[in-house]
Amino acid sequence: MNADYLILESDISNEDAVKEIVTLRKRNATIGMLPQMFTEVGLAVGLATLVVMSFGSNGENIGMIFGIFAVAAIRLVPSIRGIMTSWSTIRYNRYSIETMIDAEEQDLSTVTPDTERLNLRSSIELRDISFTFDDATKPTIENFSLTIKKGERVGIQGTSGVGKTTLFNLILGLYTPTSGTITVDGTPLTKHNIRKWQNAIGYVSQSVFITEGTLAENVAFGCDPNDIDHERIMQALENADLKEFVESLENGIDTRIGEQGSRISGGQRQRIGIARALYKGCEVLLFDEATSSLDNRTEKNINEAIERLSTENKSLTIVVIAHRDSSIGYCDRIITL
């Protein structure tokens, strides 16, 4: 299938981004070495002081004190280093303490899940979208417009750091545009309806989160085990090309797949992510480099499963981020950022 190409010039140089990363890592490494440096310098100064004191006395007991001090210092250095490292880690993650306290104080028993949806009937439209991070001097995305029609398959590609994932996060409603609007069937996405939109879309990332539960519980993620619809589970797994895998399991969909999916392969993990979105009943699927960490054969099988799924369901809208052309070859359009 011939693909239309839309080129968007990035305002951020990859070379500048790499230089910034290198600078930040150097700074982080230097700061991390400071506690160890101060500790070792302090011990050296202490030992030097004892040596100087020995010259001004009869030196009878100084040698013994010096030896004890030296042995104690050698034994204490690893412990002091560990304490300083732990202290740095606590300082680095201290922001999460307030979040945990706030979460603990909330009465979650009174929270009612919002299940209302903003379903896609015609198109998603991005109008002159721009987005700039708080600490950035240049916009990651600037004056970008795109219309995605219902049932369309759109591929997005580009070099690292060009803004592909940022664009996805804007569509997902995780980021708010600095300027411009995103509309669904003409309805602008706002803080009042963004949750309804998120309820209507499915997202499959590069690393699908798997719990230490059964296959059914992982597909119906977030649902009460007593409320799981087994018929819908089987339909979602079949559409995700996992029917044969389920049939090979001793307990079928009630089989536990291990902590972090330790009993399944990478390809099966990604298919479970697809099945999870299908069980949710989503008509819009977003794939963020979902096959980039897989081998070529597994990637090909999953891409064929996605293509077959979209062919069988013409109303299903698919947006895919990928580095490899082979991962978006089935798309109707390819957008290069």
PAGU-352165 format. One record per residue (C-alpha): residue in one letter; x, y, z; chain; residue number from 1. Coordinates in Angstrom, 3 decimals, decimal comma. Example, Ala and Ser with C-alpha at 12.3 -4.5 7.8 and 13.67 -1.06 7.14 Angstrom:
<vexlums>
<"A" <12,300 -4,500 7,800> "A" 1>
<"S" <13,670 -1,060 7,140> "A" 2>
</vexlums>
This chain:
<vexlums>
<"M" <0,000 0,000 0,000> "A" 1>
<"N" <1,361 3,410 -0,929> "A" 2>
<"A" <1,778 5,697 2,050> "A" 3>
<"D" <1,461 9,467 2,137> "A" 4>
<"Y" <4,330 11,208 3,893> "A" 5>
<"L" <4,047 14,356 5,967> "A" 6>
<"I" <7,371 15,876 7,080> "A" 7>
<"L" <7,574 17,959 10,259> "A" 8>
<"E" <10,893 19,740 10,904> "A" 9>
<"S" <12,038 19,470 14,510> "A" 10>
<"D" <13,159 22,568 16,372> "A" 11>
<"I" <15,342 20,514 18,676> "A" 12>
<"S" <18,697 19,303 17,402> "A" 13>
<"N" <19,520 15,722 18,297> "A" 14>
<"E" <23,127 16,775 18,814> "A" 15>
<"D" <22,089 19,459 21,317> "A" 16>
<"A" <19,888 16,941 23,143> "A" 17>
<"V" <22,755 14,450 23,431> "A" 18>
<"K" <25,094 17,189 24,702> "A" 19>
<"E" <22,546 18,172 27,350> "A" 20>
<"I" <22,181 14,539 28,490> "A" 21>
<"V" <25,975 14,150 28,735> "A" 22>
<"T" <26,269 17,387 30,746> "A" 23>
<"L" <23,542 16,334 33,182> "A" 24>
<"R" <25,097 12,890 33,671> "A" 25>
<"K" <28,508 14,422 34,357> "A" 26>
<"R" <26,965 16,774 36,898> "A" 27>
<"N" <25,073 13,935 38,561> "A" 28>
<"A" <28,222 11,774 38,742> "A" 29>
<"T" <30,235 14,658 40,236> "A" 30>
<"I" <27,621 15,392 42,893> "A" 31>
<"G" <27,419 11,683 43,701> "A" 32>
<"M" <31,173 11,561 44,333> "A" 33>
<"L" <31,215 14,525 46,740> "A" 34>
<"P" <30,101 12,667 49,918> "A" 35>
<"Q" <32,732 9,960 49,360> "A" 36>
<"M" <35,373 12,595 48,616> "A" 37>
<"F" <34,610 14,579 51,781> "A" 38>
<"T" <34,683 11,406 53,889> "A" 39>
<"E" <38,043 10,258 52,546> "A" 40>
<"V" <39,558 13,748 52,838> "A" 41>
<"G" <38,320 13,992 56,435> "A" 42>
<"L" <39,905 10,670 57,356> "A" 43>
<"A" <43,179 11,672 55,686> "A" 44>
<"V" <43,206 14,960 57,622> "A" 45>
<"G" <42,554 13,060 60,867> "A" 46>
<"L" <45,449 10,685 60,248> "A" 47>
<"A" <47,732 13,578 59,308> "A" 48>
<"T" <46,790 15,353 62,542> "A" 49>
<"L" <47,828 12,312 64,564> "A" 50>
<"V" <51,159 12,204 62,749> "A" 51>
<"V" <51,792 15,883 63,527> "A" 52>
<"M" <50,862 15,325 67,192> "A" 53>
<"S" <53,376 12,506 67,409> "A" 54>
<"F" <56,230 14,915 66,661> "A" 55>
<"G" <55,352 17,112 69,626> "A" 56>
<"S" <55,191 14,346 72,241> "A" 57>
<"N" <57,236 11,488 73,434> "A" 58>
<"G" <55,484 9,282 70,860> "A" 59>
<"E" <55,047 6,467 73,343> "A" 60>
<"N" <51,309 5,927 72,735> "A" 61>
<"I" <50,847 7,832 69,504> "A" 62>
<"G" <51,840 4,863 67,345> "A" 63>
<"M" <49,222 2,654 68,979> "A" 64>
<"I" <46,521 5,360 68,680> "A" 65>
<"F" <47,462 5,964 65,055> "A" 66>
<"G" <47,147 2,252 64,256> "A" 67>
<"I" <43,756 1,944 65,974> "A" 68>
<"F" <42,510 5,056 64,198> "A" 69>
<"A" <43,715 3,757 60,814> "A" 70>
<"V" <42,058 0,339 61,264> "A" 71>
<"A" <38,810 1,941 62,470> "A" 72>
<"A" <38,829 4,328 59,505> "A" 73>
<"I" <39,267 1,480 57,022> "A" 74>
<"R" <36,383 -0,437 58,592> "A" 75>
<"L" <34,122 2,636 58,763> "A" 76>
<"V" <34,613 3,897 55,202> "A" 77>
<"P" <32,207 1,359 53,525> "A" 78>
<"S" <29,519 2,031 56,136> "A" 79>
<"I" <29,878 5,799 55,860> "A" 80>
<"R" <29,787 5,526 52,079> "A" 81>
<"G" <26,581 3,453 52,286> "A" 82>
<"I" <24,971 5,955 54,659> "A" 83>
<"M" <25,838 8,867 52,375> "A" 84>
<"T" <24,493 7,019 49,323> "A" 85>
<"S" <21,246 6,231 51,116> "A" 86>
<"W" <20,973 9,830 52,260> "A" 87>
<"S" <21,416 11,036 48,666> "A" 88>
<"T" <18,724 8,597 47,487> "A" 89>
<"I" <16,295 9,811 50,145> "A" 90>
<"R" <16,998 13,426 49,214> "A" 91>
<"Y" <16,492 12,634 45,540> "A" 92>
<"N" <13,129 10,918 46,139> "A" 93>
<"R" <11,836 13,152 48,934> "A" 94>
<"Y" <9,186 14,656 46,632> "A" 95>
<"S" <7,292 11,344 46,687> "A" 96>
<"I" <6,781 11,461 50,465> "A" 97>
<"E" <4,165 14,220 50,269> "A" 98>
<"T" <2,385 12,346 47,468> "A" 99>
<"M" <2,241 9,185 49,570> "A" 100>
<"I" <0,968 11,110 52,590> "A" 101>
<"D" <-1,782 12,727 50,504> "A" 102>
<"A" <-2,760 9,340 49,067> "A" 103>
<"E" <-2,904 7,790 52,541> "A" 104>
<"E" <-5,171 10,582 53,800> "A" 105>
<"Q" <-7,665 10,125 50,965> "A" 106>
<"D" <-10,737 8,022 51,584> "A" 107>
<"L" <-10,707 5,895 48,432> "A" 108>
<"S" <-13,760 3,917 49,555> "A" 109>
<"T" <-15,963 6,854 48,530> "A" 110>
<"V" <-14,408 7,266 45,089> "A" 111>
<"T" <-16,725 6,220 42,261> "A" 112>
<"P" <-14,996 5,197 39,010> "A" 113>
<"D" <-15,887 7,367 36,020> "A" 114>
<"T" <-16,875 4,965 33,242> "A" 115>
<"E" <-18,499 7,467 30,881> "A" 116>
<"R" <-16,856 7,650 27,447> "A" 117>
<"L" <-16,211 10,186 24,739> "A" 118>
<"N" <-16,423 7,773 21,817> "A" 119>
<"L" <-14,913 8,577 18,437> "A" 120>
<"R" <-17,504 8,838 15,650> "A" 121>
<"S" <-15,756 10,853 12,955> "A" 122>
<"S" <-12,209 12,141 13,556> "A" 123>
<"I" <-9,517 13,318 15,966> "A" 124>
<"E" <-8,161 16,716 14,998> "A" 125>
<"L" <-5,019 18,446 16,224> "A" 126>
<"R" <-5,107 22,138 15,309> "A" 127>
<"D" <-1,851 24,149 15,393> "A" 128>
<"I" <-0,571 22,206 18,374> "A" 129>
<"S" <2,535 23,465 20,193> "A" 130>
<"F" <4,079 22,073 23,358> "A" 131>
<"T" <7,058 23,256 25,396> "A" 132>
<"F" <8,382 21,628 28,546> "A" 133>
<"D" <8,718 23,907 31,578> "A" 134>
<"D" <12,524 23,809 31,585> "A" 135>
<"A" <12,952 23,968 27,791> "A" 136>
<"T" <13,814 27,032 25,726> "A" 137>
<"K" <12,424 25,625 22,474> "A" 138>
<"P" <9,106 23,870 21,800> "A" 139>
<"T" <9,223 20,121 21,284> "A" 140>
<"I" <6,260 20,400 18,923> "A" 141>
<"E" <5,340 23,638 17,164> "A" 142>
<"N" <2,274 24,535 15,062> "A" 143>
<"F" <1,517 20,918 14,234> "A" 144>
<"S" <-1,814 19,951 12,701> "A" 145>
<"L" <-3,150 16,485 11,985> "A" 146>
<"T" <-6,512 14,874 11,364> "A" 147>
<"I" <-7,022 11,175 12,096> "A" 148>
<"K" <-10,227 9,752 10,677> "A" 149>
<"K" <-12,190 6,962 12,312> "A" 150>
<"G" <-11,027 3,586 11,026> "A" 151>
<"E" <-7,736 4,968 9,728> "A" 152>
<"R" <-4,310 3,412 10,353> "A" 153>
<"V" <-1,645 6,061 10,926> "A" 154>
<"G" <2,064 5,426 11,441> "A" 155>
<"I" <4,376 7,938 13,129> "A" 156>
<"Q" <8,143 7,700 12,791> "A" 157>
<"G" <11,199 9,863 13,363> "A" 158>
<"T" <14,535 9,986 15,147> "A" 159>
<"S" <14,838 9,788 18,927> "A" 160>
<"G" <14,003 13,035 20,721> "A" 161>
<"V" <11,992 14,470 17,865> "A" 162>
<"G" <8,709 14,468 19,819> "A" 163>
<"K" <6,870 11,257 18,884> "A" 164>
<"T" <6,059 10,202 22,433> "A" 165>
<"T" <5,229 13,806 23,356> "A" 166>
<"L" <2,699 13,841 20,531> "A" 167>
<"F" <1,209 10,593 21,847> "A" 168>
<"N" <0,985 12,001 25,369> "A" 169>
<"L" <-0,894 14,988 23,993> "A" 170>
<"I" <-3,388 12,720 22,209> "A" 171>
<"L" <-3,716 10,620 25,370> "A" 172>
<"G" <-4,450 13,729 27,406> "A" 173>
<"L" <-1,422 13,252 29,659> "A" 174>
<"Y" <0,008 16,590 28,476> "A" 175>
<"T" <-1,897 19,812 27,863> "A" 176>
<"P" <-0,893 21,716 24,705> "A" 177>
<"T" <0,937 24,996 25,260> "A" 178>
<"S" <-1,168 26,345 22,419> "A" 179>
<"G" <-3,642 24,945 19,930> "A" 180>
<"T" <-6,519 22,526 20,494> "A" 181>
<"I" <-7,255 18,823 20,239> "A" 182>
<"T" <-10,821 17,930 19,331> "A" 183>
<"V" <-12,748 14,668 19,116> "A" 184>
<"D" <-15,622 14,957 16,651> "A" 185>
<"G" <-15,387 18,736 17,067> "A" 186>
<"T" <-15,443 18,595 20,895> "A" 187>
<"P" <-12,302 20,176 22,429> "A" 188>
<"L" <-10,513 18,054 25,029> "A" 189>
<"T" <-10,505 19,813 28,395> "A" 190>
<"K" <-9,890 18,840 32,018> "A" 191>
<"H" <-13,647 18,260 32,312> "A" 192>
<"N" <-13,898 15,559 29,622> "A" 193>
<"I" <-10,350 14,203 29,327> "A" 194>
<"R" <-11,145 11,222 31,569> "A" 195>
<"K" <-14,063 10,293 29,304> "A" 196>
<"W" <-11,688 10,323 26,326> "A" 197>
<"Q" <-9,124 8,194 28,139> "A" 198>
<"N" <-11,850 5,652 28,920> "A" 199>
<"A" <-12,459 5,303 25,177> "A" 200>
<"I" <-8,893 4,669 24,015> "A" 201>
<"G" <-6,450 1,799 24,446> "A" 202>
<"Y" <-2,718 2,258 24,904> "A" 203>
<"V" <-0,021 -0,380 24,392> "A" 204>
<"S" <3,471 0,692 25,442> "A" 205>
<"Q" <6,892 -0,810 24,790> "A" 206>
<"S" <6,771 -2,501 28,197> "A" 207>
<"V" <3,318 -3,786 29,145> "A" 208>
<"F" <2,723 -3,930 32,901> "A" 209>
<"I" <1,887 -7,440 34,084> "A" 210>
<"T" <0,657 -8,301 37,587> "A" 211>
<"E" <1,241 -11,520 39,486> "A" 212>
<"G" <-2,240 -12,768 38,700> "A" 213>
<"T" <-4,073 -14,938 36,228> "A" 214>
<"L" <-4,175 -14,328 32,502> "A" 215>
<"A" <-7,821 -13,250 32,810> "A" 216>
<"E" <-7,008 -10,751 35,566> "A" 217>
<"N" <-4,242 -9,231 33,451> "A" 218>
<"V" <-6,480 -8,829 30,427> "A" 219>
<"A" <-9,331 -7,377 32,505> "A" 220>
<"F" <-6,835 -5,188 34,317> "A" 221>
<"G" <-8,360 -3,161 37,153> "A" 222>
<"C" <-11,619 -5,117 37,215> "A" 223>
<"D" <-12,913 -7,041 40,211> "A" 224>
<"P" <-12,146 -10,743 39,580> "A" 225>
<"N" <-15,798 -11,531 40,318> "A" 226>
<"D" <-16,960 -9,146 37,576> "A" 227>
<"I" <-14,737 -10,477 34,768> "A" 228>
<"D" <-16,626 -11,464 31,633> "A" 229>
<"H" <-14,904 -14,696 30,548> "A" 230>
<"E" <-16,580 -14,702 27,144> "A" 231>
<"R" <-15,236 -11,208 26,383> "A" 232>
<"I" <-11,821 -12,299 27,684> "A" 233>
<"M" <-11,692 -15,183 25,216> "A" 234>
<"Q" <-12,842 -12,963 22,357> "A" 235>
<"A" <-10,164 -10,364 23,147> "A" 236>
<"L" <-7,454 -13,028 23,397> "A" 237>
<"E" <-8,520 -14,589 20,109> "A" 238>
<"N" <-8,434 -11,192 18,369> "A" 239>
<"A" <-4,952 -10,634 19,819> "A" 240>
<"D" <-3,827 -13,966 18,326> "A" 241>
<"L" <-3,472 -15,702 21,713> "A" 242>
<"K" <-6,042 -18,468 21,277> "A" 243>
<"E" <-3,462 -21,240 20,755> "A" 244>
<"F" <-1,444 -19,994 23,726> "A" 245>
<"V" <-4,523 -20,146 25,977> "A" 246>
<"E" <-5,350 -23,652 24,791> "A" 247>
<"S" <-1,808 -24,780 25,690> "A" 248>
<"L" <-2,230 -23,651 29,307> "A" 249>
<"E" <-3,318 -26,229 31,868> "A" 250>
<"N" <-5,837 -23,907 33,511> "A" 251>
<"G" <-6,609 -21,763 30,493> "A" 252>
<"I" <-7,272 -18,109 31,268> "A" 253>
<"D" <-7,140 -18,903 35,003> "A" 254>
<"T" <-3,432 -19,755 34,756> "A" 255>
<"R" <-1,077 -17,521 36,718> "A" 256>
<"I" <1,557 -16,017 34,451> "A" 257>
<"G" <4,130 -15,154 37,113> "A" 258>
<"E" <5,485 -11,984 38,643> "A" 259>
<"Q" <6,025 -9,374 35,922> "A" 260>
<"G" <5,012 -12,043 33,391> "A" 261>
<"S" <7,988 -14,290 34,141> "A" 262>
<"R" <6,233 -17,292 32,556> "A" 263>
<"I" <5,453 -15,670 29,222> "A" 264>
<"S" <7,514 -14,397 26,300> "A" 265>
<"G" <7,937 -10,794 25,180> "A" 266>
<"G" <5,604 -11,317 22,235> "A" 267>
<"Q" <2,899 -12,802 24,459> "A" 268>
<"R" <3,280 -9,872 26,846> "A" 269>
<"Q" <2,618 -7,403 24,019> "A" 270>
<"R" <-0,381 -9,404 22,806> "A" 271>
<"I" <-1,807 -9,343 26,334> "A" 272>
<"G" <-1,513 -5,548 26,145> "A" 273>
<"I" <-3,508 -5,594 22,903> "A" 274>
<"A" <-6,088 -7,969 24,397> "A" 275>
<"R" <-6,382 -5,663 27,421> "A" 276>
<"A" <-7,283 -2,729 25,170> "A" 277>
<"L" <-9,760 -4,856 23,196> "A" 278>
<"Y" <-11,436 -6,146 26,362> "A" 279>
<"K" <-11,917 -2,530 27,348> "A" 280>
<"G" <-13,930 -2,129 24,156> "A" 281>
<"C" <-11,734 0,613 22,731> "A" 282>
<"E" <-12,206 1,780 19,168> "A" 283>
<"V" <-8,941 3,742 19,190> "A" 284>
<"L" <-5,652 1,899 19,790> "A" 285>
<"L" <-2,335 3,690 20,325> "A" 286>
<"F" <0,901 1,672 20,039> "A" 287>
<"D" <4,016 3,403 21,400> "A" 288>
<"E" <6,914 1,382 19,931> "A" 289>
<"A" <5,136 -1,724 21,195> "A" 290>
<"T" <7,348 -4,094 19,173> "A" 291>
<"S" <10,717 -2,295 19,248> "A" 292>
<"S" <12,212 -4,583 21,918> "A" 293>
<"L" <11,177 -7,807 20,184> "A" 294>
<"D" <13,045 -9,957 17,680> "A" 295>
<"N" <12,181 -9,615 14,003> "A" 296>
<"R" <10,066 -12,771 13,814> "A" 297>
<"T" <7,957 -11,896 16,876> "A" 298>
<"E" <7,590 -8,317 15,678> "A" 299>
<"K" <6,370 -9,542 12,294> "A" 300>
<"N" <3,801 -11,860 13,918> "A" 301>
<"I" <2,411 -9,084 16,117> "A" 302>
<"N" <2,263 -6,604 13,231> "A" 303>
<"E" <0,370 -9,195 11,185> "A" 304>
<"A" <-2,024 -9,697 14,107> "A" 305>
<"I" <-2,633 -5,928 14,330> "A" 306>
<"E" <-3,145 -5,671 10,574> "A" 307>
<"R" <-5,553 -8,611 10,604> "A" 308>
<"L" <-7,418 -7,071 13,528> "A" 309>
<"S" <-7,844 -3,735 11,747> "A" 310>
<"T" <-8,926 -5,480 8,536> "A" 311>
<"E" <-11,627 -7,431 10,349> "A" 312>
<"N" <-12,809 -4,328 12,242> "A" 313>
<"K" <-13,005 -1,416 9,806> "A" 314>
<"S" <-14,145 0,992 12,531> "A" 315>
<"L" <-10,985 0,427 14,601> "A" 316>
<"T" <-8,634 3,431 14,554> "A" 317>
<"I" <-4,929 2,627 15,004> "A" 318>
<"V" <-2,036 5,036 15,593> "A" 319>
<"V" <1,448 3,499 15,752> "A" 320>
<"I" <4,823 4,938 16,770> "A" 321>
<"A" <7,725 2,916 15,388> "A" 322>
<"H" <11,369 3,261 14,346> "A" 323>
<"R" <11,281 0,467 11,784> "A" 324>
<"D" <9,425 0,790 8,497> "A" 325>
<"S" <8,368 -2,844 8,820> "A" 326>
<"S" <6,275 -1,979 11,892> "A" 327>
<"I" <4,125 0,559 10,034> "A" 328>
<"G" <4,058 -0,906 6,550> "A" 329>
<"Y" <0,356 -1,732 6,841> "A" 330>
<"C" <-0,613 1,866 7,746> "A" 331>
<"D" <-2,683 4,073 5,429> "A" 332>
<"R" <-0,471 7,067 6,163> "A" 333>
<"I" <3,015 7,532 7,559> "A" 334>
<"I" <3,905 10,790 9,318> "A" 335>
<"T" <7,591 11,550 9,706> "A" 336>
<"L" <8,483 13,948 12,526> "A" 337>
</vexlums>
